[in-house]
């Protein structure tokens, strides 16, 4: 019998094959990508009707550009393309959808500041209000804006999974720059905030969800920040035991082959979807964290 | 020392989280549909020394009663400021005031009172709602919470052009409200000087489409975005500001608590924010987005604001601002507006 999270995903799948952000509502790309990955990697539901319908929903909503909108009817491609690409990379890694999604990701890049701002910062360092390397870029939430940890982490995970089928030089360059951007944004006490580590001289707090995602994205990258991040993540769980935090931490610790059995037991014993207010995202991540066998989002080799 | 102009331009561009990143070449304009400035805007300031629910129900009921606000059989949407949680901080609109407002609107005959927010920093709603205490309050009261970051949306054409956004997808929970109530906390803001009723509307912009912390709004210009969102929102509006304990210094997240002891009420968000700014000892004419909307969106000048309830001077507090906003102080004397 499947765990409670999988049961909930099956029960809340829309008739069009996708999932809403919460138990009811129109299908969206982010929850659909996470939920179908969980169904596809869970032995009881792999290859089942729910997985097929979810995958069909993702295929049907990929734009000609290779990207995915956040929802039906939205004109622009979305940051959720990373998650959709990651989903299809698990379920049909040699498929056309994954390759087109990866191509789209390689064409996207966070924006940085103009040369005159960089010059100004060099001349008047006191005007620099955030402590980061202005030359390092990852992926933005919306096209033409700043790079942030979460969209960069998902993009790196997708590109690393599909790396053998991508143009070697451009993939290596984007992965390297994305990883260096994440490392550059590390909080001083370890771990990651959403975007910056210091603003106006004040240190920002790391969060368990962004820290786990950053660590997952850095798999295969030797860096002192990784070990510090794993330590910080353990510490953050003392304060935050939300379904989102515990699920992502479990995925992260499993990927790094750190002890995660206690966390998995805790997830399996959860009272059910109401603990996460019926939000699909943390529930799908819990289902992913509870997958037996190969660890979801694990990157083998050197990434 | 960095003057405010340099401060805003450089910090915004560098961080992509500042105010005047997108310096428009055209002069900003607004459609006739965005003109909502009344001849006179009543604003009420009522004393509220602490977060005590029974007393606050009475305060809110009295405050709302000072306005011609019929909520019978209406669907009321409360939009508090819920962005982050710090056990030692005062970041969010206090859950006790939210609970008191729900109770008050229910007692006034509202068909439904919904609490809706799209947290700007955290994507971990379970943690944020439980740690802040709001989840428990809403559960006790049987009130519904809508996550505006993931709500069903409609495309809305903007009615002013202080940014180049042109349109936004906004949540139907807000667009279809019979009464939308912005419930900010009285806080300074490190990029915009103050965050009050108007800035609080960043929380209605869905993060699922625009990212966290609503990054595109910062990129196209924080102050312009505040204006364009407020000018675009064409629903009956009211504002209730948590000024019991505010935040000074490096707001909206890392500032320090500042006891003021008031709740501020009013329908005109510009007049409400101008009054709050004066309470904070800041000159509203020196807050960029407030002075920019004065010609069309609401009243900023003292002669356009009808003061009800307490005298401002009784509660005026000297909020500390970051060095970059030192030009916003000192405010003119309260008696002069």
Contacts between the chains, C-beta under 8 A, distances in Angstrom:
chain1	res1	chain2	res2	distance
A	21	B	147	7.2
A	21	B	150	3.4
A	21	B	208	6.9
A	22	B	147	7.2
A	22	B	150	6.7
A	25	B	150	7.9
A	25	B	152	6.3
A	26	B	152	6.4
A	28	B	150	7.3
A	28	B	208	6.9
A	30	B	208	6.7
A	70	B	208	5.7
A	70	B	209	5.3
A	71	B	153	7.7
A	71	B	209	7.9
A	74	B	169	7.0
A	74	B	209	6.9
A	78	B	209	7.2
A	79	B	211	6.8
A	111	B	16	7.5
A	111	B	219	7.7
A	113	B	13	5.0
A	113	B	14	5.8
A	113	B	16	7.7
A	114	B	13	7.4
A	117	B	10	6.7
A	117	B	13	4.7
A	117	B	14	6.1
A	120	B	10	6.0
A	121	B	10	7.3
A	121	B	14	6.5
A	124	B	2	7.7
A	124	B	6	7.9
A	124	B	10	7.8
A	126	B	2	6.1
A	127	B	2	5.9
A	127	B	6	6.2
A	127	B	7	7.4
A	127	B	10	3.9
A	127	B	11	7.0
A	127	B	14	7.4
A	128	B	10	7.5
A	128	B	14	5.7
A	129	B	10	7.3
A	129	B	11	3.8
A	129	B	14	6.0
A	129	B	15	5.4
A	129	B	18	7.6
A	130	B	11	7.8
A	130	B	14	6.0
A	130	B	15	4.3
A	130	B	17	7.6
A	134	B	14	6.9
A	140	B	211	7.3
A	140	B	215	7.2
A	141	B	210	6.7
A	141	B	211	2.3
A	141	B	212	7.0
A	141	B	215	5.2
A	141	B	216	7.2
A	142	B	209	7.8
A	142	B	210	6.0
A	142	B	211	5.7
A	142	B	215	6.8
A	142	B	216	4.7
A	144	B	219	7.6
A	145	B	16	6.5
A	145	B	211	7.3
A	145	B	215	5.3
A	145	B	216	5.5
A	145	B	219	4.4
A	146	B	15	7.9
A	146	B	16	3.5
A	146	B	17	7.6
A	146	B	215	5.9
A	146	B	218	7.9
A	146	B	219	6.4
A	148	B	211	6.6
A	148	B	212	7.4
A	148	B	215	6.7
A	150	B	123	7.6
A	150	B	212	7.5
A	151	B	211	7.4
A	194	B	121	6.8
A	194	B	212	5.7
A	194	B	213	6.8
A	195	B	17	7.7
A	195	B	213	7.8
A	195	B	215	7.9
A	196	B	15	6.9
A	196	B	17	7.9
A	199	B	15	6.6
A	199	B	17	7.5
A	199	B	190	7.5
A	200	B	11	7.7
A	200	B	190	5.8
A	200	B	250	6.4
A	200	B	322	7.0
A	202	B	250	6.0
A	202	B	254	5.1
A	205	B	86	8.0
A	207	B	122	7.1
A	207	B	124	7.2
A	208	B	124	7.7
A	209	B	123	6.3
A	209	B	124	5.6
A	240	B	124	7.2
A	240	B	127	5.2
A	240	B	131	7.9
A	242	B	124	5.3
A	242	B	126	4.1
A	242	B	127	4.1
A	242	B	130	7.6
A	243	B	126	5.9
A	244	B	123	7.3
A	244	B	124	4.8
A	244	B	126	6.4
A	244	B	127	7.2
A	245	B	124	6.4
A	245	B	127	6.7
A	275	B	126	7.0
A	276	B	126	5.2
A	277	B	125	6.3
A	277	B	126	6.1
A	277	B	129	7.3
A	277	B	135	7.9
A	277	B	145	7.7
A	279	B	125	6.3
A	279	B	126	7.5
A	279	B	147	7.3
A	279	B	150	7.9
A	282	B	124	8.0
A	282	B	126	6.8
